[in-house]
């Protein structure tokens, strides 16, 4: 299946790509996969210490990696084959078989579409053998039957209901076709009347040996003469399938396969329970652990259920692996420093360029005592998000009172507009309206860039903001390592054993249980933690060692979200654990970092004001606010188009009822949030009133400090925008002074 295509007519100049794997150790080899519209490009490997640059920011810091040669390559345009489906290489039919019988349950989530939607198919367009059953663009069921010399279309008048289960049974024997559609009742809702169809074909059905079975897609895009067979499946189905059974009929009847999708839910395998071992694979990660036709509401956890979870939800816009051809490979030096690396690519004849980012872990012999954790689970959650798209159900709605508020537009946003083939974020919804559950690193992550500017915040966010902190560590000369969420998930607290101080990124929103416990165990063992971000430790996520490129997020009925999973579908398919907020899973951020997310807003931020604790905590104030004048507001200015103060975007406050430690000290709080900031819904009581910034003091960033049971301490700031305050005026500001004071206190021997 080739991913290389001619450059479309009128397509603008563009370079994008990705690294596989995207998190590596020194000495590993990285494959670089590029799509380039230009005839030729040159590349080099660099390590970033700072990426975002504007007049008031620190300068961009990047260094070539010694020992890795630069080079040139010919450009080629690549597309990703999106759309999920199931594949069984050989379903077991032979040319001697006279007919076939099939049975399945189906629940369409898009009745009408701009293409046919194939539900199951053995149709071979080249041989014109086999069959497929589809929904046509108007939503009516059709049967396509191979006659050996042509493909005959059998229309029906049966129109299924949206999001309702229907059982479909059919027999094709010689010239005879029989179809039966039996709608299933939902709760107390009456089901439509069953329908049956019987028609004669123009000739006998033709089957052949070695026919593959495709589930939720077909390799035959059209039944018209000359359509042929495509290696890339199309006509993807949007909806759920449950219990697919096939058999041959005629003189040699036999069961071919019986697929029970409740078996092997954590895997990408579909299991044949007929005894014939005609197992298959799932491509592009359709959603598993979904409620099937027989779910009765008595069990909400698929890991404990005896029935009801035999459904898989397929989408035409699923993407797990772009499958791009590798353009070249690089070996990371054995002595490479941990950190953010990028293959810098530029066209040889124009200024078109790209940064293809990957991450390098520390060497086992590291001597650094400080580590920064990059939020790679958060990076994946937001990867290629489309909330800016006002045609999307998951769009970001801007209140009227924001007046002239405009989204920040740059080449990154334009690429996201163009490259709809590159998959969705966990903030998007599929075309059929369902929330996106999985995200993958095996594709270009267009907004995971060293110089990224967030379209709604007009400021660095995620990686580009985290690099401002890495640049500050370089400026201070403090030895440090860079680790990732994925490292903590796979290796736990042992990954952190060399370090005494741990620093979070600006937005550690999506820890898995394993990575959360690594933080927690590190603090229990006496480590110091600096939570220099906001909206941290908020949603649960997971991954697994077999597929570390893929993350999974399932949202519940609370929290700030663009979509959510229905009750009964909130347990992760990867590990069976309940999704949703960490607060609802008994590990609110407050327990760990002293504060938890409470509000968010667009536009300028506000500064912090010190609390009156000088008499009660004189020793703390002496070192924490060293070289900061009494009465000075902290973080009055920040980088980015909106400016304002360091408390902005998403912010956190102390709240004892959610688990803030009794000994946590609020040393400063943000002041003056406008009505552009709103309270998080889970903090709202009844009736929902006083939820805007000027109406309640519950919307604030609390800067806190507490000493832990392990003998260390936790310092938290409660704002995603702390780092864009840190970098203001080339680190010459009191956010930088305070951050340095904490670092020096935590890292002193």
ABEGO torsion letter per residue (X at the ends): XBABBBBBBGBBBBBBEBBOBABBBBGBBBBBBBBBABABBBBBBBBBABABBBAABBBBBBBBBBGBBBBBBBBBBBBBBBEBBBBBABAGBBAABABBBBBBBBBBABABBABBBBABBABBAAAGBEBBBBBBAAGBBBBBBBAGABBBBBBBABBBBBGBBBBBBBBBBEABBBBBBBBBBBEABBBBBBBBBBBBBABBBBBBBGBBBBBGBBABABABBGAEBBABBBGBBBEBBBGBBBBBBEABBBBABBBBAABGAABABBBBAAGAGBBBBBBGGBBBGBBBAABAGABABAAABABGAABBBBBAABBABAGBBBABBBBBBAABBBEBBBBBBBBAABABBBBBBBBBBBBAABABABBBBBBAAAAAAABGBAAABAABAABBBBBAAAEABBBBBBAAAAAAAABAAAEBBAABBBAAGBBBABBBABBBBAABBAABBBAAAGBBBEAAAAAAAAAAAAAAGBBBBBBBAAAAAAAEAAAAAABABBBBBABBABBBAAAAAAAAAAAAAGBBBBBABBGBGABBBBBBAABAABBBBBBBABEBBABBBBBGAABBAAAGBBBEBAAAAGBBAAAAAGBBBABBBBEBBBBBBBBBAAAABAAAAAAAABGBBBGBBBGABBBEAAEEBABBEBBBBBBAAAGBBAABBBABBBBGBBAABBBBAAABBOBBBGABAAABAABBBBBBBBBBAAGBBBBBAGBAAAAAAAABGGGBBAAAAAAAAAAAAAABX
